[in-house]
């Protein structure tokens, strides 16, 4: 009796053969899309909000005024 792992790998190989041509077409399509529209995370130049420093600065200015 074959192990479950071997059975699963055989089934996966058979299914990959069925869809091999379609997978190649999808890979080509994805590469073409990436050429037209690069998939990168946008980078922002806005500074992060400094809530602790802002609060401390506001309390200093209020006590001096």
C-alpha positions, -999 to +999 in steps of 0.1 A: +000+000+000+013+034-010+017+062+015-007+092+014+022+115+005+030+095-027-007+094-037-010+131-032+022+138-053+009+116-081-024+134-082-007+168-082+016+157-111-014+146-131-033+178-125-003+199-133+000+182-167-036+190-174-032+227-168+004+231-178-003+251-209-028+274-192-004+281-163+023+291-188-002+315-205-011+330-171+026+335-163+031+353-196+001+374-190+012+384-155+047+394-168+031+415-196+009+433-170+039+439-148+058+455-177+029+479-183+020+486-147+049+479-123+036+463-091+053+483-064+042+496-031+038+534-032+063+553-012+050+584+006+072+613+017+048+626+044+063+627+079+047+604+104+026+621+131+045+625+163+018+625+189+041+623+220+064+651+208+034+672+197+017+669+231+049+677+249+056+707+227+020+720+231+022+718+269+055+737+269+041+764+248+010+767+269+030+770+302+052+797+287+024+818+273 
